[in-house]
Amino acid sequence: MIRRTRQREAILAALRATDSHPTADWIYDQIRRVMPTISLGTVYRNLRFLCECGKAQEIDMTGAHTRFDGNPENHYHFRCDNCGRVFDVGGVVDKELDERVARETGFQISHHRLEFRGLCRGCQRAGNPEGRA
């Protein structure tokens, strides 16, 4: 059973109230509005705990700040090369890919994560075809 704390509940509520896949710093700024004495360390510890117990998901992106997702279900993401925003990509996770890799390698596959990269609609409209800020 997961021990519920005020801080943990507030962090999870802030995380689930946005679809922006925020950083720990963003979550910390949001929580400080209602809990001015909370520390950044408390936010990090609780985010780690929430991810470990399956209530949230850590999105570790190479070369970028770690982001968090209030949707713990395995799903795909898109990251814009220009603005860095992260979006959920709808659809069902391709379990056939897990099975194919397991057959080809002999590995026992539990799941996979996939990140699409490119330019989001907003950056495309802004006319930045090179994908640079």
VENSULSUL-V172049 format. One line per field, one symbol per residue. ss: DSSP state (~ for helix, > for strand, _ for the rest). Layout:
# VENSULSUL-V172049
ss = ???
This chain:
# VENSULSUL-V172049
ss = _____~~~~~~~~~~~______>~~~~~~~~~_______~~~~~~~~~~~~~____>>>_______>>>______>>>>>_____>>>>_____~~~~~~~~~~~_________>>>>__~~~~~________
